[in-house]
Amino acid sequence: MSAVLAALRIARRSAWRSRGRSALIMVMIGLPVLVITAMLTLFATMSVTGREGLVAELGAADARLTQIPEGSVIHQEPNGAISGPGDDGAALSRPSAAEVAALLGPGTRLIPFSTGVLRLGTERVDALEGDLRDPLTRGMLTLREGRFPSAGEVAVTPALGLRSGDLLRPSGAAPLTVAGVVEHPHRPSLRQVVGPDLPLAPLDGWGSPGEYGIGWLADTPKPVTWAEVPALNRAGLFVTSRAMVADPLRTPVRASAFDVQSMVGVGAMVIMVVLVTVLLAGPAFAVGLRRRRRELAEIAAQGGSAGHLRTIVLADGLVLGGAAALVATVLGIGAGMLGAQIAARWGVGAGARWGPTVGPPDVPWSPVLSVAALGLLTGLVAALVPAVQAARQDTATVLAGRAPAVADRPGWPLAGLCWCWPDWGRPWWRGVSLARCGCSPPRCWSCSGWW
């Protein structure tokens, strides 16, 4: 153990003395770690789970209920599957607020809450009809400027480019005064108009019940669980509640084959990145070994064994690989979080209702730490061949300042085709050697470097 600690101290001192070479090796090892870590953090931060999006979906309410078209049926399942629309003789007409409150139990409080689209000339923007001053809507939108709208007023998101006091002119309706600017907590690029009395445009087709529709926010005396969902579905209501999202018995939908293919693709990409990194960092370690030959020879002359020399060179890979992995991991996490904010505001699909999203900062620690460990391993693998060469060097030759003798190794016997220029067209098979062939270059394929 003392030999390992001494090797680490020597490696740290050597890395500080050769700062340029050390920085180059750290960049070669750390750059793939930084990129992969940034992508993992970016995807994790931009993925808003059901629990994270509850406040934006429900505010302070216990449940949200959306009416489906009259005469249609819907069936929600705990695994997230939804069946509908369809024609069914048992399908009920749209229930009133009093009927919905009766289904949810005594003491239920409902406030109108509808989503749809608003026509502004030739443009259609998302619209939310509800009273943001009610405590049940707290947290759904963040007030950035002005105040929440009252009757005859609206609030807009920053993507629309309007300010407090401006007029919004819906098609076929009276102008509405902009009372404030609000922002969605997870979709900062969303283009949306919010107000208590909006002239919503009629929807084309059935649509998605979780996206558009007339409905209510409900403050219930008890949680709305999956046991109450079938009765609410039969009444023509699509249900979203805190208890349904937080239900631990909820089973996720089985992963598709595309997910498996994506994982295989990511694994292949990581393997290729590691191989390229080793091939780039290995020569840099070899150059460092040539500059440290005398230092290693002096250690060997003082009693250091071949194993000690290997440990010292491998410690270089451990120190530089560990430092590169640490710095790259920290920078990658920061870059991923910053990139998620930039992509959510100005990324592809900005302005769409289901466009880029951003949740709370999230770091998938298991894959991130695995990538960091992979970077550390890459440093060790890149230093492996120079470590073997350091253990084989001749101490006396290095201390005397002489060039190391090149071993005259026997050639590799190959049973192959030796095709010489004077005998073009008359090939013959014979045992050839890469070191001793008998033909003068470039007459023989093996001697001219073809093998």
Secondary structure as the mmCIF struct_conf table of DSSP 4:
data_model
#
loop_
_struct_conf.conf_type_id
_struct_conf.id
_struct_conf.beg_label_comp_id
_struct_conf.beg_label_asym_id
_struct_conf.beg_label_seq_id
_struct_conf.end_label_comp_id
_struct_conf.end_label_asym_id
_struct_conf.end_label_seq_id
HELX_RH_AL_P HELX_RH_AL_P1 SER A 2 ARG A 17
TURN_TY1_P TURN_TY1_P1 SER A 18 SER A 18
HELX_RH_AL_P HELX_RH_AL_P2 ARG A 19 MET A 46
TURN_TY1_P TURN_TY1_P2 GLY A 50 GLY A 53
HELX_RH_AL_P HELX_RH_AL_P3 LEU A 54 LEU A 58
TURN_TY1_P TURN_TY1_P3 GLY A 59 ALA A 60
BEND BEND1 ASP A 62 ASP A 62
STRN STRN1 ALA A 63 GLN A 67
HELX_LH_PP_P HELX_LH_PP_P1 ILE A 68 PRO A 69
TURN_TY1_P TURN_TY1_P4 GLU A 70 GLY A 71
STRN STRN2 SER A 72 SER A 72
STRN STRN3 HIS A 75 GLN A 76
TURN_TY1_P TURN_TY1_P5 PRO A 78 ASN A 79
BEND BEND2 GLY A 80 GLY A 80
STRN STRN4 ILE A 82 SER A 83
STRN STRN5 ASP A 87 ASP A 87
TURN_TY1_P TURN_TY1_P6 GLY A 89 ALA A 90
HELX_LH_PP_P HELX_LH_PP_P2 ALA A 91 SER A 96
HELX_RH_AL_P HELX_RH_AL_P4 ALA A 97 LEU A 104
TURN_TY1_P TURN_TY1_P7 PRO A 106 GLY A 107
STRN STRN6 ARG A 109 PRO A 112
STRN STRN7 SER A 114 LEU A 120
TURN_TY1_P TURN_TY1_P8 GLY A 121 THR A 122
STRN STRN8 GLU A 123 GLU A 129
BEND BEND3 GLY A 130 GLY A 130
TURN_TY1_P TURN_TY1_P9 LEU A 132 ARG A 133
BEND BEND4 ASP A 134 ASP A 134
HELX_RH_3T_P HELX_RH_3T_P1 PRO A 135 THR A 137
TURN_TY1_P TURN_TY1_P10 ARG A 138 GLY A 139
BEND BEND5 MET A 140 LEU A 141
STRN STRN9 THR A 142 GLY A 146
TURN_TY1_P TURN_TY1_P11 ALA A 151 GLY A 152
STRN STRN10 GLU A 153 VAL A 156
HELX_RH_3T_P HELX_RH_3T_P2 PRO A 158 LEU A 160
TURN_TY1_P TURN_TY1_P12 SER A 164 GLY A 165
STRN STRN11 LEU A 167 LEU A 168
TURN_TY1_P TURN_TY1_P13 SER A 171 GLY A 172
BEND BEND6 ALA A 173 ALA A 173
STRN STRN12 LEU A 176 GLU A 183
BEND BEND7 PRO A 185 HIS A 186
TURN_TY1_P TURN_TY1_P14 PRO A 188 SER A 189
STRN STRN13 GLN A 192 GLY A 195
BEND BEND8 PRO A 196 ASP A 197
HELX_LH_PP_P HELX_LH_PP_P3 LEU A 200 LEU A 200
STRN STRN14 ALA A 201 ALA A 201
HELX_LH_PP_P HELX_LH_PP_P4 PRO A 202 LEU A 203
BEND BEND9 ASP A 204 TRP A 206
TURN_TY1_P TURN_TY1_P15 PRO A 209 GLU A 211
BEND BEND10 TYR A 212 TYR A 212
STRN STRN15 GLY A 213 GLY A 213
STRN STRN16 GLY A 215 ASP A 219
BEND BEND11 PRO A 221 LYS A 222
TURN_TY1_P TURN_TY1_P16 TRP A 226 GLU A 228
HELX_RH_AL_P HELX_RH_AL_P5 VAL A 229 ARG A 234
TURN_TY1_P TURN_TY1_P17 ALA A 235 GLY A 236
STRN STRN17 LEU A 237 SER A 241
HELX_RH_AL_P HELX_RH_AL_P6 ARG A 242 ALA A 246
TURN_TY1_P TURN_TY1_P18 PRO A 248 LEU A 249
HELX_LH_PP_P HELX_LH_PP_P5 ARG A 250 SER A 256
HELX_RH_AL_P HELX_RH_AL_P7 ALA A 257 ARG A 291
TURN_TY1_P TURN_TY1_P19 ARG A 292 ARG A 292
HELX_RH_AL_P HELX_RH_AL_P8 ARG A 293 ALA A 301
TURN_TY1_P TURN_TY1_P20 GLN A 302 GLY A 303
HELX_RH_AL_P HELX_RH_AL_P9 ALA A 306 TRP A 346
BEND BEND12 GLY A 347 GLY A 347
TURN_TY1_P TURN_TY1_P21 VAL A 348 GLY A 351
BEND BEND13 ALA A 352 ALA A 352
TURN_TY1_P TURN_TY1_P22 ARG A 353 TRP A 354
BEND BEND14 GLY A 355 GLY A 355
BEND BEND15 PRO A 360 PRO A 360
HELX_RH_AL_P HELX_RH_AL_P10 TRP A 365 ALA A 382
TURN_TY1_P TURN_TY1_P23 ALA A 383 ALA A 383
HELX_RH_AL_P HELX_RH_AL_P11 LEU A 384 ARG A 392
BEND BEND16 GLN A 393 GLN A 393
HELX_RH_AL_P HELX_RH_AL_P12 THR A 395 ALA A 400
TURN_TY1_P TURN_TY1_P24 GLY A 401 GLY A 401
HELX_LH_PP_P HELX_LH_PP_P6 ARG A 402 ALA A 407
HELX_LH_PP_P HELX_LH_PP_P7 ARG A 409 GLY A 411
STRN STRN18 PRO A 413 CYS A 418
HELX_RH_3T_P HELX_RH_3T_P3 TRP A 421 ASP A 423
TURN_TY1_P TURN_TY1_P25 TRP A 424 GLY A 425
STRN STRN19 TRP A 428 SER A 433
BEND BEND17 LEU A 434 ALA A 435
BEND BEND18 GLY A 438 CYS A 439
HELX_LH_PP_P HELX_LH_PP_P8 SER A 440 SER A 440
TURN_TY1_P TURN_TY1_P26 PRO A 441 PRO A 442
BEND BEND19 ARG A 443 CYS A 444
TURN_TY1_P TURN_TY1_P27 TRP A 445 GLY A 449
#
